Amino acid sequence: MGKPLIIRDTREKETHGYDYPETDIFGGTKIEKVEVGDYSIEGLTHLIFIDRKASTSEIAMNITEDRFKKLLERATSYKYRFLVCEFDWEDILTFPIASGIPLRKQKYIKITSAFLQSFFTKLSIEYDIHVLFAGNAERAEILTYNILKGIWKKECSEKTN
């Protein structure tokens, strides 16, 4: 049996998605549809929900969508649940500053910093999703790899015990 592949969802933006090379554990990255989330491991897709958020404006847009609420509901059936953010908690506290939303449009935003803060709390409490703030895309990519590596090692050790 060869090394498993990391699966990156086909809907993940190619210019921003993580493309992992072959390592001692994984055989590289394969792009295919992931039912829930953005990243998984070949053979373990039924266990893993990892969703990546690039910015506070992306999450602010998502939380108003019924599609995203349905995604979170489906995620509750997964053993491992993570939301990896390419920004810091400070960016939530100062939202919409540095969100990427043009200044002229910020006055029309109905989502506030306080609302985002309560949403992230809800993710942890109601959906049991680990919310991780990596600070930037490079650290988020490393963090996502380490999550996948940890899950793979845990699942492999559980199979051999």
N, C-alpha and C positions, 0 to 999 in steps of 0.2 A: 504494500500500500504506500503510495507517494505522500508527499506533504500536502496538507489541505490548503486550499486557496482562500484568501480573504475575498469576500464578495462585496462589491460596490454596486449599489443600485443604479440602474440605467437612468433614473431621473436625477441623479446627482449631477450637478453641473460639472462638465468635464474639466473646465479651466480651474475649478476650485476643489474638485473632489480629490481624495487621497488615492494615490497609486503606489502601493507598496511593492518593493522588489522582493525577490526570493530571499529568504533568511534561513537560519538553522531550523526554524519551526514551520514557516509557511512557504508555499511554492510561488508566491506572488499574488497579484490581484486579478480577479476575473470580474468583468462587468456583466451583470445580469439582474433581472428584476428581483428585488427583495420585497416580500409581502408587506412588512412593517418596518420602517426605518430606512437607514442609509447604508449601514455596514453590518456584515455578519461573517460567519465562517462556513465554508462548504460542509455540509453534513450536520450543522448545528443551527440552521436558520430558524428552526422551530423554537429555539431557546433564547435567541438574542434579539434585542431591540436596542439599536444605537442610532440616534438621530443627531445630525450635525446642524448647528445654527451658526451662520457666518456673522450675523450682526443683530443688534437690538431692533433695527427696523424690520428685519426678516421675522423675528419672533413676534413683534408687535402686529405685523400683518397676519401671521399664522393664527394667533389666538382669537382673531375675529372670524375665522373660517370654520364652518361646520365640519369640513373635511379633516381639519387638524384635531378637533374634538373626537371624531370617530377613530382617528389614528391612535390617540391616547387610550381610548376605550379598548381597542384591539390589543394594544401593547400590554395591558394588565395580565394577559394570559401567558406572557413570556417570563421565563425564569430570571433573566438578566435584562435590566432596563436602565438605559443611560441617555441623557441629553448632554451632548458635548458642545459647549459654547466657545466660539472663537473670540470672545470678548471677556471683560472682567465684570465683577459685581459692581464696581464703580460706575461702569457704563449704564447699568440699570438705575443706579441712584441719580445719575445726571441726565437721564433720558428726557428729551430727545436730542440733547447736545451730543455731538459726535456720532449720531446714529446713521449718518449718510442721507438723512432726509433734508432736502434743501431748506434753508432758513425761511424762505418766503412761504413754505408749506407747513412749517412747524406749528404755526398758530391755529391750524385747522385740525390738528391731531386730537382725537378724543381720548386716546390711551395715555395715561399718565405714568410717571415713575412709580407711584404708589400702587397702581393697578398691576404693573409688571412685577413688582415685588410680591404682591399677594398671589399672582399667578405662579411664580416659581415656588412659593410655599405650597400651593395647591398641588403642583406636580409631585413634590416630595411626599406630602401627607396623603392625598387622595389616590394618586396613581402609583405610589412607591417607586418613583423614578429618581435615580441618582442624577442630580444636576451638577455638572462640573464646568467651572469657568477656567478655561485655559489661557485666556488673555490674547492669544493670536492664533492664526491658522497653523503655523509651524508647531507650536506646542500642542494644539488640539490634535494634530495628525499623530504626534508621538503618543499622546495620551490615549487616543483611540486604539493605536497599535498595542499599547500595553494592556488595555482592557481586554482586547481580543486574545492576546497572549495568555493573560491570567485565566480567562474563561477556558481556553483550550487546555491548559495544564490542569485546571480543576476538573474538567469533564473527563480528561484522559485518566487522571488518578482515580476518579470515582468508578470508571469502567473496569479498572484493574483491581480494585478492592472488593 
